[in-house]
Amino acid sequence: MFKPGHLLLLLHLLHLLITLSSSHSPSNSSPSLLSPFVLDDDGGQFCNGTDIPFPFGISGYMPLAPGFNITCKQGNSNLQTSPPRLSLLSDELPIIDISVNDGFLRVNLGPINWLCDSRFAEEPNNYGDLLKDSPFTFSSTQNVLTVIGCDAMVFLHQQVNDKTVNRSCVSFCESTESVVDGFCSGVGCCQASLPENLKSFHLDFKSIRNMTGSNVTNMLCGRAFILEQKAFEFSAKDLNGVVEGGALRSVVLNWSIGNKSCEEARRSGADSYICSERSACNDSSTEVGYLCRCLEGYDGNPYIPDGCKDVDECSVNGTSPCTWKCSNFNGGYRCACPFGTTGDGKKQGSGCARVAPIEIALAAGLFLLLLLFVLGLLTYRKLRGRRVEKRKQKNFMRNGGLLLQQHLSVREVAAKIFTASELETATDNFSDNRILGHGGYGTVYKGTLSDGREVAIKKSKLVDETQIEQFINEMVILSQINHRNVVRLLGCCLETQVPLLVYEFISNGTLFDHMHSDSELKRSPLSWETRLRIAGETAAALAYLHKAASTPVIHRDVKSANILLDEEFTAKVSDFGASRLVPYNQTHVTTVVQGTLGYLDPEYFHTGLLSEKSDVYSFGVVLVELLTAEKPVSLSKSEEQRNLASYFVGLVKENRILEIVDRRVAKDAEPLSLSAAADLARRCLNVSGEDRPMMKEVAVELNALRSLLMLRSPPERHAAEEQSRCLLRPLNICRNDGENSMEQKLL
């Protein structure tokens, strides 16, 4: 969109083309007369050599707004020029100069009123409405009401809404001897201040003696002026009717743009707001409108595009404002002092004063101390960084980093070796706000890797340095486990004092939270079908670890707190901190007893012999939790009920399981399904490991029970019931000739 300034420049160029074409026309027979209106290369306007800055414009060529019209007339000859004139409704005033930055212009104006004796009847001018309906006001700070005469009383009245503002001025004298040149204090001349925002007024001019009581020769009239105070100096000659330099006096008129404030004009858009870049907008001191002013350090016309130019203060007027060296920059300048001196370097400031030798020594000493401190700090940080790197390398070597790298180079292992800085960044330097939980073997943090993946980072409490090789072997094997119901090990970090393990992050908490949490937000009313599915998926994962993995793995800490659930309540077996690998040619290993109270296999507890059946027992406790929604150990209950596993087995033997089964399960589950699940849990909880089923058998039976629950039509349900009854007997009698076993179908 064109601003008014752009359109004005185009119109001026069009006028110039018309003027040039007219000057070559045969009808022009006066080549001796020059055109009074000229455009420079930048589109600026000149009238008889006087600059006409925007927003003013030559009449007929679309100035900014009504009231900013300038009339430019041809002189009588090549030797006589006519000044540009401000076009008002009732008169045209010769212009002396225009200031666009300060928002005023000077014009020449004659007396606004006078009173003469009967010998000189002269009709006074009527300037009371001179500025009415224009953007101009008489400046109250630079103009004064001035009356010249020896028998004159003047009263100026300004109507502002419902209030009248008055000013008065009285001047008397008996003779020219009583008048002192240069003084305008009531003897032959008086002055009074003007009201603010003066546009229109009414003037009363009175004489006590009808202008006849004075001894001043040739004083025929008393005159009233509005004039610029600093441009007028009273003289006795003024009383004789002879005015130095003619009857016109300079007057300062204030002006403003439009009738809106700066904020209102900005909101109205480019048609109303015309302040250019590197300029500031100021609300006008008059009643309405605004003014633009170039910012400090810039000068020019703030109303045209790129009108405010940088002022080179270092060379303005051919002198520098600095005592030594001056550097100019856009919008300002800076001064510098030579070495050994101090100050702001400005001629109008403190300048550059020589510094005493002791002060130079002190400054140099402080500088050296600061330099030494910075160098020492940098050296300390560098040495500390080296120590940190050496410690990381030492930890990496001690934690089996080289051995792990060898395994990774010869095997197809997806595990990654993370750096300590990667995991510190991922966990906000292991912030407490990132803790997911605490366990017997360490703390688990939630982290976000640089690629956006969310992970769970396990920070162990301690590690046995004599078992590092075994730890690395187990880590490699666990990283190769790929089962949908086992939390995947992504990698580890060996640069820390204790190795960090990085697992995939499972978002929906643990089975323990959903079953036993004190918070209702975490606790979920799991249906019987969901509980059967969680049990079946957990059993399938453990069966995979026992038999299908590359090296059999005994979890050794199966519990509801180590079974994670995703958003779909899919079970994920986690926390292999206590796990042990079992060679293929062995059925058990001897270890220091580890586990969780309430889940711990009593046979393993007494003998120290760890086998797959130890996980079966722990899983049996989890299955009882799913059936009863009770915690494995409740110290607040009676001694008989304190241990959930033994109490449950007793109830099953007495056929009283409904006394402990969760109400949700009793409501959802069919009697046969509930009885089968309870019997399976009882068998898993046998004291002797030999009497417990294999984990693979447990998974098959649970999947069969879930399949029975999912069937709805009577024929399908009857067939499933028969298969279920079969599964409750030894597996080898459930085979049909030429068919695979039920175990193979459902696992």
C-alpha positions in Angstrom: 0.0 0.0 0.0 1.3 3.5 -0.9 1.7 5.9 1.9 0.6 9.5 1.2 4.3 10.5 0.9 4.8 8.0 -1.9 1.8 9.3 -3.8 2.9 12.9 -3.3 6.3 12.2 -4.9 4.7 10.6 -7.9 2.4 13.6 -8.4 5.3 16.0 -8.1 7.2 14.0 -10.8 4.1 14.1 -13.0 3.9 17.9 -12.5 7.6 18.2 -13.4 7.1 16.4 -16.7 4.1 18.6 -17.6 6.2 21.7 -16.7 9.1 20.6 -18.8 6.9 19.8 -21.8 5.1 23.1 -21.5 8.4 25.0 -21.5 9.2 23.6 -25.0 5.7 24.5 -26.3 5.6 27.4 -29.0 2.9 29.1 -26.9 5.5 30.0 -24.2 6.8 33.4 -25.3 8.4 34.4 -21.9 11.6 32.4 -21.6 13.0 35.1 -19.2 10.7 34.1 -16.4 11.7 31.1 -14.3 9.2 28.5 -12.9 8.8 29.2 -9.1 8.3 25.4 -8.4 11.2 22.9 -8.6 11.6 19.2 -7.7 15.1 18.0 -6.8 16.4 14.5 -7.6 14.9 13.0 -4.5 11.4 14.4 -5.2 11.8 17.3 -2.7 9.9 20.5 -3.3 11.4 24.0 -3.6 9.5 27.3 -4.0 11.8 30.1 -5.2 14.7 28.4 -3.5 12.9 27.7 -0.2 12.6 24.0 0.8 9.1 22.7 1.3 9.3 19.6 3.4 6.6 16.9 3.5 3.9 16.9 5.0 3.6 20.4 3.4 2.9 20.6 -0.3 2.4 23.0 -3.1 -1.3 23.9 -3.6 -2.9 21.7 -6.3 -0.5 18.8 -5.8 -2.2 16.9 -3.0 -0.4 17.8 0.3 -0.9 15.5 3.2 -4.1 17.0 4.6 -6.2 20.2 4.3 -4.3 23.1 6.0 -0.9 22.0 4.9 -1.2 23.8 1.5 1.6 26.0 0.3 1.1 28.7 -2.4 4.1 29.3 -4.6 3.9 32.4 -6.9 6.1 33.8 -9.6 8.1 37.0 -8.8 7.6 40.1 -10.8 11.0 39.7 -12.6 14.0 37.5 -12.6 15.5 39.6 -9.9 12.5 39.5 -7.5 11.2 36.3 -5.8 8.1 35.7 -3.8 8.4 33.6 -0.6 6.1 30.5 -0.3 2.9 31.3 1.5 0.8 29.3 4.0 -2.7 29.0 2.6 -5.3 29.6 5.2 -9.1 30.0 4.8 -8.9 33.8 5.2 -5.4 34.8 4.2 -2.0 33.7 2.9 1.0 34.2 5.3 4.6 34.5 4.1 6.7 31.5 5.4 10.1 32.2 7.0 11.0 28.5 7.8 9.5 25.1 8.6 10.8 22.7 11.3 9.4 19.1 10.7 11.2 17.6 13.7 9.9 20.2 16.2 6.4 20.6 14.6 6.3 24.4 14.0 6.8 27.0 11.3 7.5 30.7 11.3 5.3 33.1 9.3 5.1 36.8 9.0 2.0 38.4 10.4 0.9 42.1 10.7 -1.0 43.7 13.6 -4.0 41.6 14.6 -5.8 44.9 15.7 -5.3 48.6 16.2 -7.0 51.7 17.4 -6.3 55.1 15.8 -7.4 58.7 16.6 -10.0 60.5 14.5 -7.4 61.9 12.2 -6.5 58.5 10.9 -9.4 56.2 10.2 -7.9 52.8 9.2 -9.9 49.6 9.2 -8.2 47.0 11.4 -7.5 43.5 10.2 -9.7 40.7 11.6 -7.3 37.9 12.6 -9.4 36.4 15.4 -10.5 33.4 13.2 -7.2 33.2 11.2 -6.4 29.6 12.3 -9.9 28.3 12.7 -10.4 24.9 11.1 -6.7 24.4 10.5 -4.1 22.1 12.0 -2.2 25.2 13.4 -2.2 27.0 16.8 -0.3 30.0 18.0 2.6 28.8 20.1 2.1 29.8 23.7 5.7 29.2 24.6 7.4 31.2 21.8 4.8 33.9 21.1 3.5 36.8 23.3 0.6 39.2 23.0 2.3 42.6 22.4 0.7 46.1 22.5 2.5 49.2 21.3 0.9 52.6 22.2 0.6 55.3 24.8 -3.1 55.0 25.4 -4.0 51.4 24.9 -5.8 48.7 26.8 -6.2 45.3 25.0 -8.3 42.3 26.2 -8.0 38.9 24.5 -10.8 36.4 25.1 -10.6 32.7 24.2 -13.6 30.4 24.4 -12.7 26.8 25.4 -15.8 24.7 25.6 -17.9 26.4 28.3 -15.0 28.3 29.8 -13.5 31.7 28.8 -9.8 32.3 29.1 -8.7 36.0 29.3 -5.5 37.9 28.8 -5.0 41.7 29.1 -2.3 44.2 28.3 -2.1 47.9 29.2 0.4 50.5 27.8 0.6 54.2 28.6 3.2 57.0 28.1 3.4 60.8 28.2 6.4 61.3 25.9 9.2 59.6 24.1 11.5 60.6 26.9 9.7 58.3 29.3 10.1 55.3 26.9 13.2 53.1 27.3 14.4 51.1 24.3 14.5 47.4 24.8 12.0 47.4 27.7 8.3 46.4 27.1 6.9 46.6 30.6 3.9 48.9 30.2 5.5 52.2 29.2 4.8 52.6 25.5 4.8 48.8 25.2 3.4 45.8 27.1 3.4 42.1 26.7 1.2 39.2 28.0 1.4 35.4 27.6 -0.9 33.6 25.3 -3.4 30.8 26.3 -2.5 27.3 25.3 -3.8 25.9 22.0 -4.9 29.3 20.8 -6.7 29.1 17.5 -9.5 31.6 17.5 -10.1 34.6 19.8 -11.9 37.9 20.3 -9.9 41.1 20.9 -11.1 44.3 22.5 -9.0 47.4 22.0 -9.8 50.4 24.2 -8.4 53.9 24.8 -9.1 56.1 27.8 -8.2 59.4 26.0 -9.1 58.4 22.5 -5.4 58.3 21.5 -5.1 62.2 22.0 -3.6 62.6 25.5 0.0 61.8 24.6 2.8 64.2 23.6 4.4 61.7 21.3 4.6 63.2 17.8 3.0 61.3 14.9 1.6 58.6 17.1 -1.7 58.1 15.4 -2.5 54.5 16.4 -2.0 51.9 19.0 -1.3 48.4 17.6 -1.7 44.9 19.0 0.5 42.0 17.7 0.9 38.3 18.3 4.7 37.9 17.6 7.7 35.7 18.4 9.1 37.0 21.7 12.8 36.5 20.9 12.5 38.2 17.5 11.1 41.5 18.8 12.9 44.3 20.6 10.9 47.4 21.4 12.1 50.8 20.3 10.7 54.3 20.8 10.5 54.6 17.0 7.6 52.0 17.1 5.4 54.6 18.7 5.7 57.0 15.7 4.2 54.4 13.4 7.5 53.6 11.8 8.3 49.9 12.4 11.8 48.7 11.8 11.8 46.2 8.9 8.2 46.8 8.0 4.9 46.2 9.7 5.2 42.4 9.5 6.5 40.4 12.5 7.5 36.7 12.8 5.0 34.4 14.5 5.5 30.8 15.5 2.7 28.3 14.7 2.5 24.8 16.1 1.0 22.0 14.0 0.2 18.3 14.3 -0.8 15.4 12.1 -4.4 14.3 11.9 -6.8 14.1 14.9 -5.7 10.8 16.4 -3.2 9.9 19.1 -0.1 7.8 18.2 -1.7 4.6 19.4 -5.0 5.3 17.6 -3.1 6.1 14.4 -1.0 2.9 14.6 -4.2 0.8 15.0 -5.8 2.6 12.0 -3.0 1.5 9.6 -0.6 3.2 7.2 -3.2 5.7 5.9 -3.3 7.3 9.4 0.2 6.6 10.8 3.0 8.1 8.7 6.0 8.1 11.0 8.9 6.5 9.1 11.6 4.1 10.4 14.2 5.5 12.9 11.6 8.0 14.2 9.4 8.2 17.3 5.8 9.3 17.5 4.8 11.8 20.2 1.2 12.9 21.0 0.8 16.5 20.2 0.8 19.1 23.0 -2.3 20.5 21.3 -5.7 19.0 21.8 -5.4 16.4 19.1 -3.0 14.8 16.6 0.6 13.6 16.8 4.1 14.6 15.7 7.0 12.5 14.3 10.6 13.1 15.4 13.8 11.5 14.2 15.4 9.4 17.0 18.5 10.8 18.8 21.5 10.5 16.5 19.4 10.9 13.3 18.2 13.9 11.5 16.0 14.6 8.5 12.3 14.4 7.6 10.6 11.7 9.8 7.5 11.8 7.6 9.0 10.3 4.4 10.4 6.8 3.8 14.1 6.6 4.9 13.9 10.3 5.8 15.8 10.1 9.1 19.5 9.9 8.2 22.4 9.1 10.6 24.2 12.2 11.9 27.9 11.9 11.8 28.6 13.6 15.1 32.3 13.2 14.6 32.4 15.6 11.6 29.3 17.7 12.0 30.1 21.4 11.6 33.7 20.3 10.8 34.6 19.7 14.5 34.7 16.6 16.7 32.8 16.4 20.0 35.7 14.3 21.4 39.0 15.4 22.9 40.9 12.6 21.3 39.4 9.9 19.1 35.7 9.8 17.9 33.9 6.8 16.4 30.6 7.3 14.7 27.9 4.6 14.6 24.3 4.5 13.5 22.4 6.7 16.0 25.3 7.9 18.0 29.0 8.1 18.6 31.6 7.1 21.2 34.8 8.8 22.4 38.0 7.1 23.4 40.8 8.3 25.6 44.5 7.5 25.1 46.3 5.1 27.3 47.2 6.6 30.7 44.1 8.8 30.8 40.5 8.3 31.9 37.1 9.9 31.4 34.2 10.0 28.9 36.4 11.7 26.3 33.8 14.3 25.4 34.5 18.0 25.2 31.2 18.7 26.9 31.8 16.0 29.5 34.7 15.0 31.7 37.1 14.7 28.8 40.3 12.7 29.2 42.2 13.2 32.5 45.7 11.8 33.1 45.8 8.9 35.5 48.3 9.0 38.3 51.2 6.4 38.2 49.9 4.6 41.3 46.4 4.3 39.7 48.0 2.8 36.6 49.9 0.4 38.7 46.8 -0.6 40.6 44.8 -1.0 37.4 47.6 -3.1 35.8 47.8 -5.2 39.0 44.0 -5.8 39.0 44.1 -6.7 35.4 46.9 -9.2 35.9 45.1 -10.8 38.9 42.0 -11.1 36.8 44.0 -12.6 33.9 45.6 -15.1 36.3 42.2 -16.0 37.8 40.7 -16.6 34.4 43.7 -18.7 33.3 43.6 -20.6 36.5 39.9 -21.3 36.1 40.4 -22.5 32.5 43.3 -24.7 33.6 41.3 -26.2 36.5 38.3 -27.0 34.2 40.6 -28.6 31.6 42.4 -30.7 34.3 39.1 -31.6 35.9 37.8 -32.6 32.5 40.8 -34.8 31.9 40.3 -36.4 35.4 36.7 -37.1 34.6 37.6 -38.7 31.3 40.3 -40.8 32.9 37.8 -41.9 35.6 35.3 -42.8 32.9 37.9 -44.8 31.0 38.9 -46.5 34.3 35.3 -47.4 35.1 34.8 -48.6 31.5 37.8 -51.0 31.8 36.9 -52.2 35.3 33.2 -52.8 34.3 34.2 -55.1 31.4 33.9 -52.6 28.5 36.6 -54.3 26.4 34.9 -57.7 27.0 31.5 -56.3 26.0 33.0 -54.7 22.8 34.5 -58.1 21.9 31.0 -59.8 22.3 29.4 -57.0 20.3 31.9 -57.4 17.4 31.5 -61.2 17.0 27.7 -61.5 17.8 24.7 -60.0 16.2 23.7 -58.1 19.4 21.4 -55.0 19.2 22.7 -53.7 22.6 24.3 -50.3 22.6 27.0 -48.9 24.8 25.8 -45.5 26.0 28.1 -42.8 27.3 27.7 -41.3 30.8 27.0 -37.9 29.3 24.2 -39.3 27.2 22.3 -40.7 30.2 23.0 -37.7 32.3 21.4 -35.5 29.7 18.5 -38.0 29.3 17.7 -37.9 33.0 18.5 -34.2 33.8 21.6 -35.4 35.6 19.6 -38.2 37.4 17.2 -35.7 38.9 14.9 -36.9 41.7 12.0 -35.8 39.6 12.9 -38.5 37.1 12.8 -41.4 39.6 10.2 -44.1 38.6 10.8 -46.3 41.6 13.3 -48.0 44.0 14.0 -51.7 44.2 16.2 -54.0 46.2 18.9 -53.8 43.6 18.8 -50.1 42.7 16.9 -47.1 41.5 15.1 -46.7 38.1 15.0 -43.4 36.3 12.9 -42.3 33.4 15.0 -40.8 30.6 14.5 -39.3 27.1 17.3 -40.0 24.6 18.4 -37.5 22.0 16.3 -39.3 19.3 13.2 -38.8 21.4 12.8 -42.4 22.7 11.7 -42.8 26.3 13.7 -45.3 28.3 14.0 -46.7 31.8 17.5 -46.5 33.2 18.4 -48.7 36.1 21.2 -47.6 38.5 22.3 -50.5 40.6 23.4 -50.0 44.2 26.6 -52.1 43.9 28.3 -54.6 41.7 30.6 -57.5 42.6 33.9 -56.8 40.7 34.7 -60.5 40.8 31.6 -61.2 38.8 32.2 -58.7 36.0 32.8 -61.3 33.3 29.5 -63.1 34.3 27.7 -59.7 34.3 28.9 -59.0 30.8 27.9 -62.5 29.5 24.5 -62.1 31.1 24.0 -58.7 29.6 24.8 -59.9 26.1 22.4 -62.8 26.5 19.6 -60.7 27.9 20.0 -58.2 25.1 19.4 -61.0 22.7 16.0 -61.9 24.3 13.3 -60.9 21.9 9.8 -61.7 23.3 6.8 -59.5 23.2 6.2 -60.0 26.9 9.7 -59.3 28.1 11.0 -55.8 28.6 13.8 -55.3 26.0 17.3 -54.4 27.2 18.5 -51.7 24.9 22.1 -51.3 26.2 24.2 -50.2 29.1 26.7 -47.6 30.3 30.0 -48.8 31.8 31.7 -45.4 32.3 30.0 -44.9 35.7 31.2 -46.5 39.0 28.3 -48.9 38.9 27.1 -50.0 35.4 23.8 -48.5 34.2 21.2 -50.7 32.3 18.9 -49.1 29.7 15.5 -50.7 29.1 12.6 -49.8 27.0 10.1 -47.6 28.9 6.7 -49.2 29.7 4.2 -46.4 30.5 1.3 -47.9 32.5 3.0 -48.9 35.7 3.3 -52.3 37.4 0.7 -55.0 38.1 1.3 -54.4 41.8 0.2 -50.7 41.4 -3.0 -51.7 39.6 -3.8 -54.4 42.2 -2.7 -52.9 45.5 -2.0 -49.2 45.2 -3.4 -46.9 47.9 -4.2 -44.3 45.2 -7.4 -44.9 43.4 -5.9 -43.2 40.3 -3.3 -46.0 40.0 -5.6 -48.9 41.1 -7.6 -50.5 38.2 -10.7 -52.7 38.4 -9.2 -55.5 36.2 -11.7 -57.9 34.7 -11.2 -61.7 35.0 -10.4 -61.9 31.3 -7.7 -59.2 31.7 -6.2 -61.0 34.7 -6.2 -64.3 32.8 -4.5 -62.7 29.9 -1.8 -61.0 32.1 -1.2 -64.3 33.8 -0.9 -66.2 30.5 1.4 -63.6 29.0 3.7 -63.6 32.1 3.8 -67.4 32.1 4.6 -67.5 28.4 7.5 -65.0 28.9 8.9 -67.1 31.8 8.6 -70.3 29.7 10.5 -68.6 26.9 13.3 -67.6 29.3 13.5 -71.1 30.7 13.6 -73.0 27.5 13.4 -71.0 24.3 16.2 -68.4 25.0 19.7 -69.0 23.6 20.8 -69.6 27.2 18.2 -70.6 29.9 17.5 -67.7 32.3 16.0 -68.0 35.7 14.5 -64.8 36.7 14.7 -65.4 40.5 12.5 -62.4 41.5 9.1 -62.9 39.8 6.6 -60.7 41.5 3.7 -58.4 40.6 6.0 -55.3 41.0 8.3 -56.7 38.3 5.4 -57.2 35.8 4.9 -54.0 33.8 1.8 -53.1 31.9 1.5 -51.0 28.7 -1.5 -48.9 27.7 -3.3 -52.0 26.4 -2.5 -53.9 29.7 -0.1 -56.2 27.9 2.3 -57.8 30.5 6.0 -57.2 30.3 8.4 -59.1 32.6 11.1 -56.8 33.8 14.0 -56.4 36.3 16.6 -59.1 35.7 18.9 -57.8 38.4 18.7 -61.1 40.3 18.6 -63.3 37.2 21.0 -66.2 36.7 22.0 -68.1 33.6 21.8 -71.9 33.7 24.1 -74.0 31.5 22.2 -76.4 29.3 23.7 -79.5 31.0 22.5 -78.4 34.4 19.0 -78.3 36.0 19.9 -76.1 38.9 22.7 -73.8 40.2 23.7 -73.0 43.8 23.6 -69.3 44.7 23.2 -67.0 47.6 19.5 -66.8 48.4 17.9 -63.7 46.9 14.3 -62.8 46.4 11.3 -61.0 47.8 9.5 -62.0 51.0 6.2 -63.7 50.2 7.3 -64.8 46.7 10.5 -66.7 47.7 10.5 -70.5 46.9 10.7 -72.2 50.3 12.8 -75.1 48.8 15.3 -72.6 47.4 15.3 -70.7 50.7 16.3 -73.9 52.7 18.7 -75.5 50.2 20.1 -72.6 48.2 19.5 -74.7 45.0 18.0 -72.5 42.3 15.9 -74.0 39.5 13.2 -73.2 37.0 10.7 -74.4 39.6 11.7 -71.5 41.8 10.2 -69.1 39.2 7.1 -71.4 39.1 6.5 -71.0 42.8 6.9 -67.2 42.6 4.5 -67.1 39.6 2.0 -69.1 41.7 2.0 -66.3 44.2 1.3 -63.7 41.4 -1.6 -65.9 40.2 -3.0 -66.0 43.7 -2.7 -62.2 43.8 -4.7 -62.0 40.6 -7.4 -64.3 42.0 -7.7 -62.6 45.4 -6.4 -59.0 44.9 -4.5 -59.6 48.2 -0.9 -58.8 49.0 1.5 -61.7 49.5 2.3 -60.7 53.0 0.0 -58.8 55.3 1.4 -58.3 58.8 -1.8 -56.7 60.0 -3.8 -59.9 59.6 -3.9 -63.0 61.8 -1.0 -65.4 61.9 -3.0 -67.9 59.8 -3.7 -65.3 57.1 -0.4 -63.4 57.2 1.2 -65.5 54.4 -1.1 -65.4 51.4 0.4 -68.5 49.6 0.0 -70.9 52.6 -3.4 -69.5 53.5 -4.7 -69.9 49.9 -3.4 -73.5 49.6 -5.3 -74.4 52.8 -8.5 -72.9 51.5 -8.2 -74.7 48.2 -7.7 -78.1 50.0 -10.8 -77.3 52.1 -12.8 -76.2 49.0 -13.3 -72.7 50.5 -11.7 -70.6 47.9 -14.8 -68.3 47.5 -14.0 -66.9 50.9 -10.9 -65.2 49.5 -11.5 -64.8 45.8 -11.9 -61.1 44.7 -15.5 -60.1 44.2 -14.8 -58.9 40.7 -13.4 -62.4 39.8 -16.2 -64.2 41.5 -18.7 -62.2 39.5 -17.0 -62.6 36.1 -15.5 -66.1 36.3 -17.4 -69.3 35.6 -17.1 -71.9 38.4 -15.1 -74.3 36.3 -12.7 -71.6 35.1 -12.2 -70.3 38.7 -11.7 -73.8 40.0 -9.2 -74.7 37.4 -7.2 -71.5 38.0 -7.2 -72.0 41.7 -6.0 -75.6 41.3 -3.3 -74.5 39.0 -2.1 -71.9 41.5 -2.1 -74.6 44.2 0.1 -76.9 42.2 2.5 -74.1 41.5 2.8 -73.5 45.2 3.7 -77.1 46.1 6.5 -77.1 48.7 8.5 -79.7 46.6 9.7 -78.4 43.3 9.3 -81.8 41.7 5.5 -81.6 42.3 5.2 -78.2 40.6 4.3 -78.0 36.8 6.8 -76.7 34.3 6.3 -73.1 33.2 5.4 -74.2 29.8 2.6 -76.3 31.2 1.3 -73.4 33.2 1.2 -71.2 30.1 -0.7 -73.9 28.2 -3.4 -74.2 30.9 -3.9 -70.5 31.3 -4.3 -70.0 27.6 -6.9 -72.8 27.6 -8.8 -71.2 30.4 -8.8 -67.8 28.5 -9.9 -69.5 25.3 -12.8 -71.1 27.2 -13.8 -67.7 28.6 -13.8 -66.1 25.1 -16.2 -68.6 23.6 -19.9 -67.8 23.9 -21.8 -70.4 21.8 -22.9 -73.6 23.8 -21.3 -76.2 21.4 -17.9 -74.4 21.4 -18.1 -73.9 25.1 -18.8 -77.6 25.7 -15.8 -78.6 23.6 -13.6 -76.2 25.4 -14.8 -77.5 28.8 -13.8 -81.0 27.7 -10.4 -79.8 26.7 -10.1 -77.9 29.9 -10.9 -81.0 32.0 -8.3 -82.9 30.0 -5.7 -80.2 30.8 -6.4 -80.7 34.5 -5.1 -84.3 34.1 -1.6 -85.3 33.0 -0.9 -84.0 29.5 0.1 -87.3 27.9 -3.5 -88.7 28.1 -4.9 -85.8 26.2 -3.3 -86.7 22.8 -5.4 -88.0 19.9 -3.9 -90.3 17.3 -2.5 -88.3 14.3 -2.9 -85.0 16.1 -0.5 -82.7 17.9 -0.8 -82.3 21.7 -3.0 -79.6 23.2 0.2 -78.2 24.7 1.7 -77.6 21.2 -1.6 -76.1 19.9 -2.0 -73.5 22.7 1.6 -72.5 23.6 
